[in-house]
Amino acid sequence: MGRKAVIKALMLASLSGAGLAAAGAQAQEVVRLGNLKFAHYGAVSYIKEIAPKCGIKVDEHVFAKGLDVMQAIIAGELDVGTTASEAAISGRAGGAPIYIVAGFAKGGARLVGRSDLKLKTVQDLKGKKVGVTRGGIQEVLLLAELQQNGLSVSDQPGKDVQEVFLAYADLNQALLGKNIDAMMNSEPQSSQAINKGYGTEIVKPYDTPIGAPVRTMVMTEKFYKERRPLAEKFMRCFVEATKTFIDKPDLAEKYVRETVFKGQISKQDFDDAIGNSPYSYDITPEHIQTTTDVMVKTGVGKLARPPLARDWVRTDLLDAAKKSLNVQ
């Protein structure tokens, strides 16, 4: 074989190799996932680890809060997002083209008082400053608790309780520094405050009409309708990841503590956090409708046109995925 023929053969081999690589990359379709950094969001993060086995690639983007996930969805940057229900409801009310397709954790909120104040009940918050993240499910629960205990609230002085709006990450520091008297926070932050001794639990806020709030997984309408086979693969992967975390708590703990939180939370923090926000799969239109109604009543999210849950809660993909994997 002459030199030209050898070069031509090498070029052809190289091109076919590149073609095969491209075909391989194309075969493993990418799902763009928006997620938050909390203990009970860990199984969702784990999807990307087992995604190749599911025949997909998951590109995870971590956001500070659920409303940021909604903004990224509206901007067309995500296919799937995870958030507390209030951000999904606010997003849908604001025109985000999304469906709720699953629920991945329950609970995940705790009203914690400064340990030196010995606050025992919601009534004890009268005259106190309570820290919370504005617009989060924790604020919905806080206002619902205050309403049913007959306490008025404002972010300005003059009411029974003064709300102090802070980011999730700053609430513990404010409680430790005695800048607030109590906080309604997520997990594992609320468990950390208790385990480190500067916070005591007042109540788990699950006695309002909402009950234990369910964290929601949303999909864009476009992804749900137009990329159905990929959406089905992703949902099976979600169910598999969640089942793995439920069946193998040691693996779940190791992954969340070491990979998600880089060693920043203790075993006790993790156990207490998941004890208050267990992994799950399911969601109902009824739960989302009740949460919407409470948001309207408390004024959180300022919903001009509250969405009807039956129009946008779609659990058919989840039901099919659970059935195919024999999950109850």
C-alpha positions in Angstrom: 0.0 0.0 0.0 1.4 3.4 -1.0 1.9 6.3 1.4 -1.2 8.2 0.0 -3.4 5.1 0.4 -2.1 4.6 4.1 -2.9 8.2 4.9 -6.4 7.9 3.3 -7.1 4.7 5.2 -6.0 6.4 8.5 -8.2 9.4 7.8 -11.2 7.1 7.1 -10.6 5.2 10.3 -10.3 8.4 12.2 -13.5 9.8 10.7 -15.4 6.5 11.4 -14.1 6.5 15.0 -15.3 10.1 15.4 -18.6 9.1 13.9 -18.9 6.2 16.4 -18.0 8.5 19.3 -20.6 11.1 18.2 -23.2 8.3 17.8 -22.3 7.1 21.3 -22.6 10.6 22.7 -25.9 11.0 20.9 -27.2 7.7 22.2 -26.7 8.9 25.8 -29.1 11.7 25.8 -28.7 14.5 28.3 -31.2 15.6 30.9 -30.6 19.1 32.5 -31.6 18.9 36.1 -31.9 21.8 38.6 -31.5 20.8 42.3 -31.0 22.2 45.8 -28.4 21.4 48.4 -30.4 19.8 51.3 -30.1 16.4 52.9 -33.5 15.3 51.5 -32.6 16.3 48.0 -29.7 13.7 48.0 -31.5 10.9 46.2 -32.2 13.3 43.3 -28.4 14.1 43.2 -27.7 10.4 43.1 -29.6 10.1 39.8 -26.6 11.4 38.0 -24.4 8.7 39.4 -26.5 5.8 38.1 -27.6 7.7 34.9 -25.3 5.8 32.6 -26.9 2.6 33.7 -30.3 4.1 32.8 -29.0 5.0 29.4 -28.9 8.7 30.0 -26.6 11.5 31.2 -27.8 13.9 33.9 -26.3 17.4 34.0 -27.0 18.6 37.5 -27.1 22.4 38.4 -27.4 23.3 42.1 -29.3 26.4 43.0 -29.7 28.4 46.3 -33.5 28.2 46.4 -36.5 26.8 44.6 -37.5 30.1 43.0 -34.1 30.2 41.3 -34.8 26.7 39.8 -38.1 28.1 38.4 -36.3 31.1 36.8 -33.9 28.7 35.1 -36.8 26.6 33.8 -38.5 29.8 32.5 -35.2 30.7 30.8 -35.2 27.3 29.0 -32.0 26.1 30.8 -33.5 23.0 32.5 -35.7 20.0 31.7 -36.4 18.9 35.2 -36.3 20.7 38.5 -36.7 19.9 42.2 -38.1 22.3 44.7 -40.5 22.7 47.6 -44.1 22.8 46.5 -44.6 26.6 47.0 -41.9 27.5 44.4 -43.5 25.1 41.9 -47.0 26.6 42.6 -45.6 30.2 42.3 -43.8 29.2 39.1 -46.9 27.8 37.5 -49.0 30.8 38.6 -46.4 33.0 37.0 -46.6 31.2 33.7 -43.8 28.6 34.0 -44.7 25.8 31.6 -44.3 22.9 34.1 -46.0 19.8 35.4 -45.4 18.3 38.8 -44.5 14.7 38.1 -43.3 13.2 41.5 -42.8 14.0 45.2 -39.3 13.1 46.4 -39.3 13.8 50.2 -41.8 14.7 52.9 -41.5 17.1 55.8 -38.1 18.9 56.0 -39.1 21.8 58.2 -38.7 22.6 61.9 -39.5 25.6 64.2 -36.4 26.0 66.4 -36.0 28.5 69.2 -32.9 29.8 70.9 -32.0 27.3 73.6 -31.5 30.1 76.2 -35.1 31.3 75.8 -36.8 28.0 76.6 -39.6 28.6 74.0 -42.0 25.6 74.2 -45.0 26.5 72.0 -46.0 28.7 69.0 -47.8 31.0 71.5 -44.4 31.7 73.1 -43.3 33.5 69.9 -45.4 36.5 70.9 -43.1 39.5 71.0 -40.3 37.6 69.3 -38.3 37.8 66.1 -38.5 34.7 63.9 -36.1 34.1 61.0 -37.3 32.5 57.8 -36.5 32.4 54.1 -38.9 34.7 52.2 -41.3 32.8 49.9 -40.2 29.3 50.9 -42.4 26.5 52.1 -41.0 27.2 55.6 -42.6 30.7 55.4 -45.9 29.2 54.3 -45.8 26.8 57.3 -44.7 29.6 59.7 -47.6 31.9 58.7 -50.1 29.0 58.8 -48.9 28.1 62.4 -49.1 31.7 63.5 -52.6 32.2 62.0 -54.0 29.1 63.6 -52.6 30.3 67.0 -54.1 33.7 66.6 -50.8 35.6 66.3 -50.4 38.6 63.9 -47.1 38.9 61.9 -45.2 41.4 59.9 -41.6 42.1 58.8 -42.0 45.5 60.5 -42.2 46.0 64.3 -45.7 46.4 65.8 -47.3 43.0 65.3 -47.2 39.9 67.6 -44.3 38.4 65.7 -41.7 40.1 63.6 -40.5 38.1 60.6 -36.8 38.4 59.7 -36.0 37.3 56.1 -32.7 35.5 55.7 -31.2 33.0 53.3 -31.3 29.3 54.5 -27.6 29.4 55.0 -27.7 32.5 57.3 -30.6 31.5 59.6 -28.4 29.3 61.9 -25.8 32.0 62.3 -28.5 34.6 63.2 -29.9 32.2 65.8 -26.4 31.5 67.2 -25.6 35.2 67.3 -29.0 35.9 69.0 -30.0 38.3 66.2 -33.3 36.3 66.0 -35.2 34.4 68.8 -36.4 31.5 66.6 -36.3 30.2 63.0 -38.3 28.1 60.7 -35.6 26.3 58.7 -35.0 23.3 56.5 -32.9 20.2 57.0 -30.1 19.5 57.9 -29.8 23.1 59.2 -32.5 22.8 61.8 -31.0 19.5 63.1 -27.6 21.1 63.2 -28.8 24.0 65.4 -30.3 21.5 67.9 -27.3 19.1 67.9 -24.8 22.0 68.4 -26.8 23.1 71.5 -27.8 26.6 70.5 -31.3 25.6 69.3 -34.3 23.6 70.7 -37.2 22.3 68.8 -40.5 24.1 69.4 -42.6 22.1 66.9 -42.5 20.2 63.6 -45.0 22.3 61.7 -47.2 19.5 60.3 -50.4 20.3 62.1 -51.6 22.8 59.5 -54.0 21.8 56.7 -50.9 21.1 54.5 -49.7 18.4 56.8 -46.1 17.3 56.1 -45.2 19.3 52.9 -44.1 17.1 49.9 -41.1 18.3 47.9 -41.9 18.3 44.2 -40.2 17.2 41.0 -41.3 19.3 38.0 -40.8 18.7 34.3 -41.2 21.3 31.6 -44.2 20.6 29.4 -42.0 20.5 26.4 -39.8 17.7 27.9 -42.9 15.8 29.1 -44.7 16.0 25.8 -41.9 16.1 23.1 -39.2 13.9 24.6 -41.4 11.2 26.1 -39.0 8.2 25.8 -36.2 10.3 27.6 -38.7 11.5 30.2 -39.6 7.8 30.9 -36.0 6.8 31.3 -35.3 9.7 33.6 -38.3 8.8 35.8 -37.2 5.2 36.1 -33.8 6.4 37.1 -35.4 8.6 39.8 -37.4 5.7 41.2 -34.3 3.5 41.1 -32.1 6.2 42.9 -34.8 6.8 45.5 -35.3 3.0 46.1 -31.6 2.6 46.5 -31.5 5.4 49.2 -34.5 3.9 51.0 -33.1 0.3 50.9 -29.5 1.2 51.6 -29.4 4.0 54.3 -25.6 3.6 54.8 -25.0 4.3 51.1 -27.4 7.3 51.3 -25.7 8.7 54.4 -22.2 8.3 52.9 -23.2 9.9 49.6 -25.0 12.9 51.2 -22.4 13.5 53.9 -19.3 13.1 51.8 -20.4 13.9 48.2 -23.1 16.5 48.7 -22.0 18.2 51.9 -18.2 17.5 51.7 -18.0 16.3 55.3 -19.8 19.4 56.7 -22.6 17.5 58.5 -22.2 14.8 61.2 -23.9 11.4 61.2 -26.3 12.7 63.9 -27.2 15.7 61.7 -27.9 13.4 58.8 -29.9 10.9 60.8 -32.0 13.6 62.4 -32.5 15.4 59.1 -33.7 12.3 57.2 -35.8 11.3 60.2 -37.7 14.6 59.7 -37.6 14.5 55.8 -37.8 10.9 54.6 -37.2 10.1 50.9 -40.4 9.3 49.0 -41.9 9.1 45.4 -45.5 10.1 45.6 -47.6 13.3 45.3 -51.3 14.0 44.9 -53.3 16.8 43.3 -55.1 17.1 46.6 -51.9 17.9 48.5 -50.9 20.5 45.9 -54.4 22.1 45.9 -54.4 22.4 49.8 -50.9 23.9 49.7 -52.1 26.4 47.0 -55.1 27.3 49.2 -53.0 27.9 52.3 -50.6 30.1 50.2 -53.6 32.2 49.1 -54.8 32.5 52.7 -51.4 33.5 54.1 -50.4 35.7 51.1 -47.1 33.9 50.5 -46.2 34.2 46.8 -49.0 36.8 46.1 -50.7 34.5 43.7 -52.8 36.6 41.4 -54.2 33.5 39.5 -53.7 30.4 41.7 -53.3 27.3 39.4 -55.7 24.4 39.8 -53.7 21.3 40.9 -55.7 19.0 38.7 -54.5 20.9 35.6 -50.8 20.3 36.2 -50.1 17.4 38.5 -49.3 14.5 36.2 -48.2 11.2 37.9 -48.5 8.9 34.9 -44.7 8.7 34.3 -44.1 8.0 37.9 -46.8 5.3 38.1 -45.4 3.5 35.0 -41.8 3.8 36.4 -42.8 2.3 39.8 -44.7 -0.5 38.1 -41.8 -1.4 35.8 -39.5 -1.6 38.9 -42.0 -3.3 41.2 -42.0 -0.4 43.7 -45.1 0.0 45.8 
